[in-house]
Amino acid sequence: MTQRLDALRQSLASLEIDAMLVTDEINVRYLTGFTGDSSYLLVGPDRATMLSDGRYEIQLANECPSVSAAIRPPSQLMMDLVKQVLGDSGYERVGIESAVISLSDYRKMSDQCPDVSWIETTGVVERQRMIKDEDEIATTRGAVSIAQRSFQSLVPMLSPKWTERAIAHELEAKMRFLGAESASFKPIVGFNAAAALPHYHPAEIFMPTNGVVLIDWGAKYRGYASDITRTLSVGNVSSEFERAYEVVLEAQMAAIDAIKPGVEGKEIDKIARGVIGKAGLGDKFNHGLGHGIGLQIHESPRMSSNCEDELAAGMIVTVEPGVYIGNEFGIRIEDDVLVTETGCEVLTTLPKGLDDCRLVL
């Protein structure tokens, strides 16, 4: 945490600010280890101060003992505490997370602190979070392992008696049993035509004896997310599905092979999109290739045609091409990939070949 705070301090001069007021709860956690909410972090060149309330006094001392805390009593509002701490600090130019703070809170702070110049910043901490340290990588490996073991435990249980919703709930229960604090997002389970809806909500629909089962899930472990998708076939499926599946798999593997430091995410997206387009299915791939994962399930870098994020060692991204045939079926294959100094490492190890993903009931 000290290294993360020091890295943020090194940005202050280039941003031409005296200090940074971090109000995003995810960014506060990243910089301090604090897992509570309703708290701000003021980072200056030589000290960092948590602004919180009495509910978290003991928790703050336990989770981030190296960071000082300013605790407000029940009678004091947060904006009054901001005024107090800034008044004592002498900071004149203070950066704010303009994509996070509300207009209402900004106006309140401006009224409370008329001698402070509030400087808009965007993505300062988020850019730091793109590069994972050794502890973050190890924790993500744990999140991937829990998700995979849960899936491997679930699949032998499946039968036509299972609904989409029951599979989603059972998968989350297994992840929690194996040590996850929760699912990293609500699992997506879609049969046949429902699999063609990338952000589908599972329903009380029973598993087909012939068709497609798409499962998109992930575990949240010690705050960090994993994100995996597998598309299973059940019984007899069409030759169109089998052909499309092989195309999606080829696109994913080609994209993974191209991942290395210095390559822009849009170039990786272009490679996968080219494979799918060459097969005549380009208009059936209707989302970006992937995104970063970490303390949030969707974070930078992005891999899509309109993003210029450049990959660097330490980033962890998803690679998830898909083909969606409306009213028939959907296919998505997704793995979590660590960018290394020389290329990449696929953290996900679940089999994904067409024959590997045939479900025998």
N, C-alpha and C positions, 0 to 999 in steps of 0.2 A: 504493500500500500504506500510505503514511503517513496518507492520508485515512481509509482503512478502520480503521486502528488508532485514530486519533483519535476516530472515530465510536463505536467500542467503549468507549473511555475515558469518553466522555460519558455512557455508560449506567451506569457504576459507581456514581455517587452515588444514582441512582434505585433501583438494586438493593440499595443499602445494603451494598456490599461494598468492600473495599480493592483487590482485584485479581480477575482472572478466569483460571482455568486451563483452557485450550482443549485438549481431547484428541481431538476429531474431526479426522481427517486432512484432510477436505475443508475444514473451517473454518480449519485451520492454513494450508492452501494459499491460501485466499481472503485471509487477513489478511497473509500474508508473501510469497507467491509460491513457497514451498518445495514441491517436487514429490516429495519422499521420503516415508518412512513412519516409524512407531515413534518419533515425536517429539511433544513437548507444547510449548505456548506459554503462557507466563505473562505476562499483560498487566496492568501497574499504571498508576497515574496519570501517571508520568513516564518509564517505560521498559518495554521488552518483551524477554523472554528466551526463546530456544529451548532446550529441554531435549532433548538428542539423544545420539548416540554417535559414536565415531570413524569409522564408515563414511561419515558425512555431513559431516564437518568442512569439507572443500573445497567440497562442493556447497552447503552453507549459506552459505559466504563468497561464492560466485558468485551464488546466486539471491536471497539476502536480506541483503546486506552491511550494511544499516542496523539490523539486529536483532542484539543480542548473543547469544552462544551459550554454554551450559554443556554441556560435552562430558564424558560419563562414560566411564571406562575399562572394559575388558571385565570387570573384577572387581566393578564396581559395578552394582547393580540400579537400574531406573528409579525405584522408590519411594524408594530411598536418595538419589537425585539430587533428587527432589522435596523431600525433607526438608531437604537441604543448601541448596538455592536459597531455599526459603521461610524457613529459619532466618536466612539472611543478609539477607532482604528486610524483615523486621519486620512483614509483613502478618499481620493477625489474623483477618479475615473474607474468605474466598476463595470465589468462585463456582465451581461445577463444572457441567458439562453433564450434567444428571441423566438425559437420554434416551440418553446415549452411554456413560458410564462404567459398568463392571460393578459389581455388588455386592461382588465379591471385591476389586477394586481400591479401591473406596471404603473398605472395611474396612481394607485395608493402609495407605492414606493416613491414615486416622483413628488407627491404631495408631502410625504413624511420626511423626505431627505432632499430638500431644495438645493443643498450645497453639493450634492453628488451628481456627476454626469454619468448617466446610464448609457453604456455602449453596447449596441446589439452585436452578438456573436452567433454563429451558426455552426454546429457540428464539431466544436472544439474537442470535447471529451469523446464524442462518438468516433472521431478519427483515431484517437488513442486506442479505443476499444477494438478497432479493426485488427490490430496485431495482438495475438494472444501470447501470454507468457507461459512458462512451463507448467505452472499450477493450473492455469485455465485449460491448457491442452489436456492435462491429465484428468481434470474434472469432466471435460467434454467426452473423453474416452469412456469415463464411467457412465455418462448419460447414454452414450451409444450402446454400451454393453447391456445396460438395463433394458433398453428398448428392444434390442435384438433377442435377448433371453426371454422376454415376455412374449414376443411374437412366436418364437420357436416352441414355447410352452402352449400357446393358444392353438396353433394350426392343427395339431393332431386331434383336438377336441371338436373341430367344426363338423357340422352336418346340416342337412336341410331344416333342422329344428331351430337353427340360430337365425336371429334377425340382424339387420345392420346395426341397430341400436344396442342389442345385447353383445355383439362382438366388440363394439366401441367401449362399452362399460367394462366388459371383462378384461380387455386389453389394458385399460387404465388401472383396474384393480390389481392386475399382475405387476404392473410397473411400480405401483405404490408398495406392494408386498416385497418387491426386490430392492427397495431403498429409495425410490424416487419420491420427491416431495409432492409431485403431481405429474400429470401429463403436461408437456410443454405447450400444447394447444389441444383443443377438443379433437379427438381422433376422427378422421374422415373414413367412413366405410360405405362404399357404394357398389351395388350390384348392377350388372348389365348397363342399361341406359343411364343410370344414376352415376356410373363411373365416368361419364363424359362431362360431369359438372365438377370442376376442380375444387370448389369450396362447398361441396355438398354437405348437408346435415343428415346424419343417419336417421332412418325411419323404421317403423315397425313392419318391415318387408322381409320375408323369409328368403334364405339363400336358395338360389336356383340349383337344380341338379345338372343343368347344362348352361354354361355362360361364364361371366366375368365377375371377379371379386377384387376391387381395388381397396387397399388399406394404406392410409397415410397417417403416421403416428410419430410420437417422440416422447422422450422422458425428460423431465426437469430434475436435475440432480445438483444439489448444492448451488442452486441458482442458475445453472447452465443447461442449455437446451440441446437436444438431438432432434433430427427430423429425417424420417425415412419413409419411402413408399415402395410397396411391392404390389404388382398386379398378378393375381392368380387366375388360372383357368380351371373350370370345373366341368367334367364330362366332355361333351362334344362342343367344340367351338368352330367358328367359321374359318375358312382359309384366309379371308380378309383380315380377321383378327390376328392370326398367326403371322401373316406378312407384316402387318403394322407393328406388331410386337418386336419383330426382328429389326425393323427400321429404327424404332425408338432405342433399342438396346445398342445398336451400332452407333447412333448419334451420341448416346451418353458416353460410350467408351472412347469415341473419337475426341469428345470434349475433354474428358478426364486426361487423356494422353497429352493434351496440349497445355494443361495447367502447369505453370511455372512462374517464378518471380519475373516481373517486368512486362507481362502480357496484360493488356487491358481486358476487362471482363466482357466487353462487347465483342471482342475477337473470339473468345471462347463460345459465346452465344452464337456467333456467325457460323462457326464450325458445325455445331449441332444442328442449327437451322438449315445449313446447306445439305446435310445428309438427308434430313426429312423432306426438304424441298425437292431434291433430286428424285426422291421416290414418289413425287406427285402429291405429297401430303402436307405441304408447307402451310396451307391455310387452315390446317387442323391442329397446328401448334400455336396456341393463342395466349401464351404468357412468356415471361422471361425465363432464362435457363436456370437461374439460381440466385442465391442470396447468402449473405453471411449469417452465421448463428453465434450465439454467445449468451449473454444475460437476457437477451430477447430472441424470440424465434425468427424475427426478420430484422436484420440490421445490415449495415454496410460491411463489405463491398457488395455491390449488385452485379449480376451478370445478365445484361439485357442489351438490346440493340441501341438504346439511347443513354447508356451509362458509360462513363469514361473512367471508372475506378480502375486503378492499376493493381494487379495482384502482387503481394509481397509475402515473404516467408513469415509464417505465424498466423496467417489468415486461415479461417475455417469456413468453407462455403458448401452449400448444397449444389448438386448437379442433378436436375430433374426435368429432362425433356419429356414431352407428352404428345400424344395424338388423341384427339377426341372426335368421335363420329357420332353426331347428334342422334338421339333416339335409338342408338345401337350399343355402343360400348366406348369406354375410355381406357387409355393406357398411360401410366406414368411410372417411371423407374427413377428412384431418388436415392442418392448416397451422400454421406457427409465426407468432405475431402479437406485434408490439411495441406496447405501450401508449404513446401519445404525449401531449403536453400537451393536444391538442384532440380526440383520438380514438384511432385506431390505424393501424398500417401492417402489412400482410401481407408477411412476409419471404419466404414461399414463393411462387414464380411458376409452378410447373408447371400446365399446363391441367388442369381437373378436371370439365369438362362430360361428360355421358354419351357424346356422340359423340367428344369428345377422347380418351376412355379406352377406345375400342374397339380391340382388338389384332388387327391383320391378320397372319396367319401366312403 
